[in-house]
């Protein structure tokens, strides 16, 4: 399976969904993923980051894919950090939307993402980072329902 990220596209939005709030429909080796929201679960899907990068590379052994996500969100809202932390600070899926319109999803129910969170400053800055060894490349979001 090839990494099909467009090197000319830039990240415009990033979102997170706790595994407990969604059902994932995909097959190992498939390049696409469907995400179904469970019941009345609500979560903030996409936020506009101050900066973001997502990199993935097949390991030299070919056994896994190194994935790295770094996102910085900035907000003057008093409860911004706590409202975001409730969605990010657990096993989750990470959604990365590009200027090309493509949305890549890192994580599955069997191999979720786990992000680290740092907060600082005024206005509030939330840095979200993830480094992991994934069994496969991020998948293209086919549908979110």
N, C-alpha and C positions, 0 to 999 in steps of 0.2 A: 504494500500500500504506500502510495506516495504522499508527501506533504503537499497539499494543494493550496497553500496560502499565497495570495497575490502580494509580491514584495513591494508593489507600488501603492497598495491600499494602506490607509492609516486607520488606527482605532478611533472610533468616535463615541462609542458607548460600551460600558461593561456592566454586567449584572450577575447576581448570584441567586440561586434557589436552593433552599435546604432539601436534601434528599427526601426527608419526611413529607414534603409538600408536593412531590411530583411522582409520576410514574414515567419511566424511561422505556421507550420502545426502540430497540436497535438489535443488531446482530454483531457478534465479534467479526471484525474484518469489514463490516459495512462502513461506507464513508458518510452515511446520513444518520440522523437521529430525530425521533419524534419525542416531544416532551408534553405530557398531559398533566395539568394541574389537578391535584386531588381535591375533590369536594369544593368547599368554599375558601380554600387556602388563598390568601392574598400575600404577596410579597413584592417589594420593589424590584422590578425586573432590570431596568436599565437606568443608569446614572451617567452623567457626562463627567468624565474624569478630567482633572487638571493635566495629568500625564498618564500614559499607559504603554506597556510593552508586553507582548506575548511571544515567546520563542519556544520552538520545539525542534528537536533533532534526534534522529535515530541513533541509539548507542552504537559504539564501535563493534560490539558483539552482535548487534541486531536483535537482542532479546527484549528491549524495551525502548521507549521514547522518553528522552529528558524533556520535561515541560517546565517552563518558568513564566510566571505572570507577576508583574509589578504594576500596581495602580495607585495613583494618588488622587483622593477626592478632597476638595476644599469647600467649606460651607460656613456661613455666619450664623446658621440656625443653631440654637442652644442644644437641641436634642438630636442633631444630625448623627453624631458618632454613635450614640446608644441605639438609634433607630436602625442604622446600618449594621451594627454589631450583631443584632439579633438574627440577621439573615446570613451573615458571613461566618460567624464564629461557631461553625459546626460542619459536619460532612455536607458537602454541597456540590452543585454543578456551577461552573463558571461560564458565562456567556460573553463573547467578545464580538461586537458588531464593528464592521469595517466600512470605510467610505464606498467600497464596491457594492455594498448591500449584503454581502455574505456575513452570516453569523456562525462563528465556530463555538462549539460546546466542548469544554474539557470536563471529563468525569462521567461516570455512569453509576448506577446503583451498586454494582459490584466493585467499582474502583473510583470512589468519590474523591473530590478535591478537599484538601484541608488547608485553609489559609491562615497566615499569621497576620496580626493586626497591630499597628503602632499608631498612637494618636499624639498630636502635639499642637502647640501654638494657638494664636489668635489671628485670623479666623481659624476655626478648628480644621486640622488637617488629619486625614485618615489615610495611612499607607497600608495597603493590602498586598501581601506577597505570598507566592506559592512556588515551591520547587518540589517536583515529584518525578518519580519514574512511573510512567504510564504503560499499560500493556499495548496501547495503540495511539495513533495521532488523534488530535481533537477531531470531532465530527461536524459536518455541516448541518445546521438546524434545518430540518425539512418542514416541521410544523410545531407550533406552540399553541395548545388548546386547553 
